[in-house]
Amino acid sequence: MLAMMALAFGGEVVVARRDLAPGHELQAADVYLAWMPDDFVPPGTFRSVEEVVGRVPMEVLLADGMVRAERLVAEEAGVGLQALVPRGMRIVRLELPRPHGHIQPGSQVDVVDADGRCIVGQAVHVLATEDGAQGVTMEPWTRAPAHFLHVAVEAGTVGRFAALGPARTEVLLRNPIDVRVAGRSCEAVTTE
């Protein structure tokens, strides 16, 4: 009798079968249904696999974690890297002067004009990295040194980023909880 009562106050929820990277288009094989008591099921949780097939995570979905609507991009956003670009932002591909082994998708970086004059962007979000051999990855657990970064920048700043070449680009890894703005931005610098 108690077992039957417990089943009446719970149900199946969709959970990730393995760690899933941002930008990955969810397939039925990526998820499974697991029974949970209703008290442990937060709002926005999906109850059928069909509801999530074709959707795209905006952040890492951990293995055996519930798939929740707030962790997925809007359905009309598409798939892949483009789905991760916030409204009003653009993707810029930055070529690094040398491979960087510590920057991964999901990192926050400061982008500096290497001649030392100014900061092009602060707390810039890295959406993907490119290593030159395996191509573009959005998986934050990648270990290949990055030769290129794909970063999200405000639409009005694309020109500043696009003007940088590998000889002028320095990228500084940033603690993601450090949101303080420091230094001179390029727009504040005047040439004489």
N, C-alpha and C positions, 0 to 999 in steps of 0.2 A: 504494500500500500504506500509506504514512504517513497519507494523508488518511482512509483507512478506519479506521486505528487511532485517530486523533483523534476521529472520530465515535463510536467505541465508548466513549470516556471523557468523554462530555458528553451534554447533553440540552437540551430546551426548558424554559424557565422563564417564568412569567407576569411581565410588566413593565407599568408604567403607560404609556399612550399620551400622556398630558398630565399636568400638575400636577393633583392631585385633592385637594379639600378634606376635612377631617374632617367626618364626618356624611353624606357623599355615598354613596348606595347604588350600589355598583359594578355596571355593566352590561357586557356583552360588548364593546361598542364602546369602553369606557374602557381596555381592556388588550389586549395581544397577546403572542404567544409569541416568545421569542428564544433562540437556541442559546447555551449557555454551557458551558465546560469544567467538569467536576465539581469540580475544585479551587477554583473561584470561586463555588460555590453554597453559601450558608450553610444551616444547618438552618431548617426552618419555611418554606421557599420552596415555592411551589405549582408544579405541573407541568402543570395544565390550566386553561383559562379557566373551565370549569364550576365548579371549586372555589371561585372568588372571586365569581361572579355573585351579587348579593344581599347580599354582605358590606359592612361599613362601616369605613372607615379611622378610627383614633382620632387620627391626626396627618397632616400633609400627606404625600402620596405624590408624589414628584418624577417628572417625565416621564423615561421610560427607566430608572427604578429598579425593582428587583425588588420584587414584592409579597410581603411576609412575614407570617406569622401573628401575630407579636408586634406588628405595626403595625395590626392590625384588632381591633375590639371583639368580644366574645363573640357568637356567632351568635344567641343568644336575647335580646340587648340591644335589638333593634329597629333602626330607621333614624332618621336626622335627629338633631336636637339631643338628644333623650332618650337616644340610644345613647351619647352622650359623657359622660353623668353617671356618675361613679364610684359604686360601692356606698357607702351611708351618706351620700351627698351629695344636695343638692337644687339646682335652678336657681332663682335669684332674678333678677328683672328690675329693674335700677336705672335710674331716670331721672336723667340728668345735668342740672345747672343751666344748662349751655351746651354746644353741640356740641364734641366733642373729636376732633381730627384725627389724633392719634398712637396712640390705642389701637385695636388690631386683635384679631380672634380669635387666641387663643394667647398674648396678652400676660399679664403678671403685674402686678397693681395692688394698692395699699393703698387701702382704703376708710375715709375719715375722716368722723366727724360734724363737719360744717362749723362748728359753734359752737366748735370748737377743744378740746373737752374730752377726746376719746378717739379711739382707732383702733378701728373696728368690725371690720375684718379685714385681715390682712397676707398678702401673696403670694397673693392671690385670683386664681384662673385664669379668664380671660375665654373663654367657650366661643363666644360669638357677639356681634355688634353689630347695632344697628338704627339706620338713619339717618332714619327718618320718611317717606322717599319710596319707596325700593326694598325696604323691609322687612328681615327678619332675614337675616344672612349669616354663614356659618361659614368663609368664604374669607379666609385671612390676608392676601391680597394686595389686599383691598378698599381703596379710597382715599377713600371717602365719610366725612365726619366722623360720629362716633357720637353719637346723641341718647340711646340706651339701651344698657346692657350686660346681657348674660345671663351670669351668673357662677355657678360651682359653689361652694357653701358647705356646711359640715357641717350635718347635719340639725338639731342642737341650737342652731345660731346663726341660723336663718331669721328668728326674731322680731326680732333686732337689725337685720338688714338690711331687713326689711319695714317697720320703723318709720321708716326714713329716707324723706324726700320729697326732691324735687329741690332745695329751698331748703337742706336740711341735708346734702346729699351732696357730698363732694369726693373725687375719685379721682386718685390719684398713680401715674403709670407707674413701674414698678419694673424693675430689671435682673433677668432671670430667674435668673441664677446667684447673686444676693444672697439668701440664705435666712435671714439674721440677723433676729431679731425685735427691734424697738426701739419705744420709746414705751409709753404706757399704753393697755391695752385697755379697752374700755367696761365689762367686767365688774369691772375693778379700781377703777373710779371709784365713789365713794360720794357721794350727794347729802346736803346738809345743810339 
